Amino acid sequence: MPLMRRLLALLLVVFSGLAAAGLDSIAPSDLPPEAQRTLELIHRGGPFPYRRDGVVFGNYEKRLPMRPRAYYREYTVPTPGAKGRGARRIITGEANERYYTDNHYRTFHRIRE
């Protein structure tokens, strides 16, 4: 049984890497101005305008590479005209990777360095 668990863990790592490789990428300068400002706030460490900024992103949709719980954090990108927080987010990972979604986690773009 331990061998089977190791094999399954290895497969998860391989397939999550393939999933990340399949994500489109975007340059920070191509993001909406609000997302560029959110990136700057993340870089500075805040202050953040939304109470939920910096909370753990669970990756329940499994659109990002599989990582341990609390690996990812999410930040709201203000959406002009939207009530509440809107659908746009930036997700960060512990290895400084960054992802942008404008449709509330349905699709992601990896933000290039």
Secondary structure, DSSP 8 states (H G I E B T S, - for coil): -HHHHHHHHHHHHHHHHHHHHTSEEE-GGGS-HHHHHHHHHHHHT---SSTTTTEEE--TT--S----TTSEEEEE---TT-STT-S-EEEEETTS-EEEESSTTSS-EEE--
